[in-house]
Amino acid sequence: MKLLISQILITSCLLLLGINVQAQYAGASFTTGPSRMEILQVDNRELSTMVYMAYTTPNTDNWNDTSSWMNFGDKTFILIDGSSKPYHMISTINMPINSEAENKYMMFDRRNQRHQFILEFEKIPNGKSFDIIEDVNNPNAFNFYGVNYTPTDSTSYVDINEFIAGYPVKEFGRFAVNGNTVSYVKFKDIVINTVPFFINQYGKYYNMNISVQNYSNKSVLFNPNNVSVEGYKFKKTSKNDNEVYISEPVNLELLTYVEYDKIVKNKQRWNNFWVALGEGMAAYNAGQSYSTTTYSGSAYTSSNAHASGYVGNTYGYANAYGSSYTTAYGQSTTRSYNGAAAYAAQQRANENYANYANNQRQIREQLGDGYIKMHTIPSETEYSGYFNIKHKKIDRLLLKIIIDGEVYPFMF
């Protein structure tokens, strides 16, 4: 609903701003500012100032489609030469606004890609040079100094629809919901939301919950075969006497529904075995009863002996005496079997096992119902599900989902 309302409001604004328009692009320039950025025209309208801009991505060999992005902060403002009064940015057209509450970025797909957009500010005085300040303390921010332009009347305003036609925004963003971070990629009429978790359920996994919202006027296909993941670890090394971090790829295994269901089935089979064994032993022991008797006893014995005779020419004799005292201890155990108790215990064991096995089946069914599968998403509907990635120690995870031939990348 928010998306539809936003579309209606934007369309209304475009219609209002597009009155008496011509495709005339007056020149504008700035003294210092970001490279590869252009200011094409500045229109002072009745209630606001529109700055028409363009950016082109570098044409470099080390292009990385996961790191090239841009946005403007919500605190961006204009300063008029010779004045300290800030003219705040009101809105943007075709460019995400980044804020503390919602991180939003324009994502680029290729080298030498051009993108045109518009910044709208509180109305500034005519004919004055000015600065556009995103963050004066950040050297990497979009700060433009010494902007000069040629004032134009209402008949030469830029046609906004024409200006941004052919430059769709692929927007990546994040926002918080009850302590969890939701990431999304929005392109044209498709929005994909993702929420990652770590789980330990029948194994350790990165668990990806996704939803695909189709606001287009046609059906689109979600195909699990068009989902891929890449892992990276950062390694610190030295380069030109400086410490730098390089990324090393890590192979990650994304489990299909069939693969994960097989893991769940096997683990549940073993769980059922041990539960059945435990319940059976408990039932068997319930029918057995034991009684133990302890006993002890003692005995006394004595003896004596007498002997005499010659040893050489000497006659002699000898007497010997002896005695012993012995005590013995012991136990005896008697086992008895109660058939009725054993039967009742076995019935309880069978019931417990049946409940456990049924609960396991329900868990497996629930896990299977939510796991992503091939699915056609009709217009104005949504498809949601999850999938698991086998856990490995990594520093970054890149997820790519392809819908209708377009790549929707997520970096975690």
Stockholm file with secondary structure:
# STOCKHOLM 1.0

chainA/1-412         MKLLISQILITSCLLLLGINVQAQYAGASFTTGPSRMEILQVDNRELSTMVYMAYTTPNTDNWNDTSSWMNFGDKTFILIDGSSKPYHMISTINMPINSEAENKYMMFDRRNQRHQFILEFEKIPNGKSFDIIEDVNNPNAFNFYGVNYTPTDSTSYVDINEFIAGYPVKEFGRFAVNGNTVSYVKFKDIVINTVPFFINQYGKYYNMNISVQNYSNKSVLFNPNNVSVEGYKFKKTSKNDNEVYISEPVNLELLTYVEYDKIVKNKQRWNNFWVALGEGMAAYNAGQSYSTTTYSGSAYTSSNAHASGYVGNTYGYANAYGSSYTTAYGQSTTRSYNGAAAYAAQQRANENYANYANNQRQIREQLGDGYIKMHTIPSETEYSGYFNIKHKKIDRLLLKIIIDGEVYPFMF
#=GR chainA/1-412 SS CHHHHHHHHHHHHHHHHTTTBCCCCCCEECSBCCTTEEEEEEEECSSEEEEEEEEECCCCTTCCTTTCEECEETTCEEEETTCCCEEEEEEEESSCEECSSCEEEEECCSTTCEEEEEEEEECCCTTCCEEEESCTTCTTSCCEEEEEECCCCGGGBCCHHHHHTTCCCEEEEEEEETTEEEEEEEETTEEEEEEEEEEESSSEEEEEEEEEEECSSSCEEECGGGEEEEEEEEEEEEETTEEEEEEEEECCCBCCHHHHHHHHHHHHHHHHHHHHHHHHHHHHHHTEEEEEEEEEEEEEEEEEEEEEEEETTEEEEEEEEEEEEEEEEEEEEEEEECHHHHHHHHHHHHHHHHHHHHHHHHHHHHHHHHBCCCEEECTTEEEEEEEEEECCCCSEEEEEEEETTEEEEEEC
#=GC SS_cons         CHHHHHHHHHHHHHHHHTTTBCCCCCCEECSBCCTTEEEEEEEECSSEEEEEEEEECCCCTTCCTTTCEECEETTCEEEETTCCCEEEEEEEESSCEECSSCEEEEECCSTTCEEEEEEEEECCCTTCCEEEESCTTCTTSCCEEEEEECCCCGGGBCCHHHHHTTCCCEEEEEEEETTEEEEEEEETTEEEEEEEEEEESSSEEEEEEEEEEECSSSCEEECGGGEEEEEEEEEEEEETTEEEEEEEEECCCBCCHHHHHHHHHHHHHHHHHHHHHHHHHHHHHHTEEEEEEEEEEEEEEEEEEEEEEEETTEEEEEEEEEEEEEEEEEEEEEEEECHHHHHHHHHHHHHHHHHHHHHHHHHHHHHHHHBCCCEEECTTEEEEEEEEEECCCCSEEEEEEEETTEEEEEEC
//
